[in-house]
Amino acid sequence: MMRTNPKDFVPFLEDWLSRFSDSNDKMYTTVRGTNMMTNEGKPAIQELIDFLKAQDALHSLQWSDPLGKAADDLA
């Protein structure tokens, strides 16, 4: 889904972004009310939103027997 429609994930990220503290952009409050300190913080989420909004959709991936066999050999 991310590959075929990257913009579909943006509303989820915007909701997540809204839960960061105004006074500390690394403090996040979960939907259950638990406060969590993140390493990256609000700027990283905003960067991902901007990136996904600029992306074009790509075709979905298809199974490849030769690649599957190569993966079996390596496993």
ZAMARGU-4260 file (C-alpha; in steps of 0.2 Angstrom, whole numbers, plus 5000, padded with zeros to 4 digits):
<rodrens>
0) 5000/5000/5000 | 5014/5012/5004 | 5022/5009/4987 | 5006/5010/4977 | 4999/5025/4986
5) 5011/5034/4998 | 4999/5048/5001 | 4987/5036/5010 | 4999/5036/5025 | 4999/5055/5027
10) 4983/5057/5038 | 4990/5044/5050 | 5007/5053/5052 | 4998/5070/5054 | 4988/5063/5068
15) 5004/5057/5076 | 5012/5073/5073 | 4998/5082/5082 | 5002/5072/5098 | 5019/5079/5100
20) 5021/5092/5114 | 5022/5111/5109 | 5035/5114/5122 | 5046/5099/5118 | 5045/5092/5100
25) 5053/5076/5106 | 5039/5072/5119 | 5025/5061/5111 | 5008/5057/5120 | 5001/5040/5114
30) 4982/5037/5111 | 4982/5029/5129 | 4989/5045/5137 | 5007/5038/5140 | 5021/5051/5137
35) 5035/5045/5127 | 5052/5053/5124 | 5058/5050/5106 | 5075/5052/5098 | 5070/5060/5082
40) 5055/5070/5087 | 5042/5080/5077 | 5054/5086/5064 | 5057/5068/5058 | 5038/5065/5056
45) 5036/5081/5047 | 5050/5077/5035 | 5042/5060/5031 | 5025/5068/5028 | 5033/5081/5016
50) 5043/5066/5007 | 5027/5055/5005 | 5017/5070/4999 | 5030/5073/4985 | 5031/5054/4980
55) 5022/5047/4965 | 5014/5030/4966 | 5023/5015/4960 | 5017/4998/4953 | 5015/4985/4966
60) 5028/4972/4967 | 5026/4955/4959 | 5033/4938/4964 | 5048/4932/4954 | 5052/4914/4954
65) 5071/4916/4950 | 5073/4929/4964 | 5063/4917/4976 | 5075/4903/4972 | 5090/4914/4974
70) 5083/4919/4991 | 5081/4900/4996 | 5099/4897/4991 | 5105/4911/5002 | 5094/4906/5017
</rodrens>
